[in-house]
């Protein structure tokens, strides 16, 4: 049997290494979640989207936020709510039902970068199926698609026990999920500042 030369062994080893690197690269690409792929694509696009609602926006200063809320308060649009998210808005959802929408942002270096929102039917009570959390979720999603357009997609953990609807537009990501039997939570985050993994880690350390 002919023996391979040193040069041939080096060439074969290089080819094997190259093939393994290609396989590893393809595996790492395909292992990314849909959310990670969309997030990378949107951030690379350079598109900047800052709109929230009611003239509020990502990146606005703390003083501007309070000033805008005060103007809406004078016009009867916003009030102080009995909730840890202190500002209360009462939008009419696409179904025609009125909602309690509580919100209050977080700031980084005096600029708004994260807006948590909790929404429930104003007339909710547990024995009426009309006000179920599933109906509320559909109602909230219809409102958000009217505000922000279509393009939400579902993400979940590995065990499929927790899921959320997500939309990424440039630097702005919106996450929507059922919090409990009567509340839908909406979170809007500026990816130029933090991702949800960083935000969750920060909350755990507080």
C-alpha positions, -999 to 999 in steps of 0.1 A, spaced: 0 0 0 14 34 -10 22 57 19 10 93 19 36 120 19 39 146 46 26 172 22 -5 150 14 -12 145 51 -10 183 57 -33 189 27 -59 163 40 -57 177 75 -63 212 61 -93 200 41 -108 182 71 -103 213 93 -119 235 67 -149 212 64 -153 212 102 -151 250 103 -178 253 76 -201 228 95 -195 247 128 -203 280 111 -235 267 95 -246 251 128 -240 284 147 -261 302 121 -290 278 121 -290 277 159 -299 313 162 -335 320 171 -358 339 148 -357 367 173 -319 369 172 -318 368 134 -344 396 131 -328 417 158 -294 414 141 -309 423 107 -328 453 120 -298 467 140 -276 464 109 -301 483 89 -293 515 108 -330 524 109 -339 545 140 -375 542 153 -384 561 184 -422 565 184 -441 551 214 -476 566 218 -493 599 229 -463 619 217 -439 599 238 -408 585 223 -376 565 230 -347 588 237 -367 617 251 -354 634 282 -370 630 316 -381 666 317 -398 662 283 -415 630 294 -430 647 325 -440 678 305 -458 657 278 -476 637 304 -486 669 322 -501 684 290 -521 652 285 -532 653 321 -545 688 317 -565 676 287 -580 647 306 -561 620 286 -538 608 313 -543 605 351 -524 591 380 -533 554 385 -534 533 416 -507 510 402 -469 506 405 -468 518 369 -481 552 378 -495 568 347 -530 557 335 -544 559 300 -578 545 290 -577 536 253 -608 521 235 -596 488 222 -606 475 187 -634 454 203 -650 486 216 -641 478 252 -623 503 274 -590 493 289 -569 505 318 -534 510 304 -508 516 331 -472 527 322 -441 543 335 -407 543 318 -371 537 328 -343 562 320 -306 557 312 -285 589 316 -318 609 317 -331 594 284 -361 571 281 -350 537 269 -376 512 283 -414 515 285 -433 488 305 -471 488 300 -498 467 317 -533 465 301 -565 451 314 -602 455 306 -617 482 327 -648 462 334 -630 428 339 -644 403 363 -634 366 365 -667 349 356 -673 366 323 -657 349 294 -661 380 273 -633 396 294 -610 365 293 -572 369 290 -573 353 255 -598 379 243 -577 407 259 -546 394 242 -563 395 208 -576 429 215 -543 443 226 -525 428 196 -551 444 173 -544 478 189 -507 474 187 -508 464 150 -529 495 144 -502 516 162 -471 499 150 -481 479 119 -480 441 113 -449 419 116 -453 405 152 -441 369 155 -442 344 184 -412 335 204 -410 309 232 -386 292 256 -372 257 249 -400 240 268 -427 260 251 -441 269 285 -436 307 281 -444 326 249 -446 362 237 -453 381 206 -424 403 193 -418 430 167 -385 446 159 -382 478 139 -346 491 137 -336 498 173 -372 494 188 -383 460 200 -419 454 213 -426 423 234 -462 413 244 -473 385 267 -500 374 292 -490 384 327 -518 367 346 -555 360 343 -565 396 335 -534 415 324 -514 417 292 -479 432 296 -463 451 268 -426 461 269 -410 485 245 -372 486 245 -345 506 228 -319 481 215 -293 509 212 -292 509 250 -300 473 262 -314 440 251 -340 421 272 -314 397 285 -294 427 300 -326 443 313 -337 411 330 -303 406 346 -303 442 359 -337 436 374 -325 405 392 -296 424 407 -318 451 421 
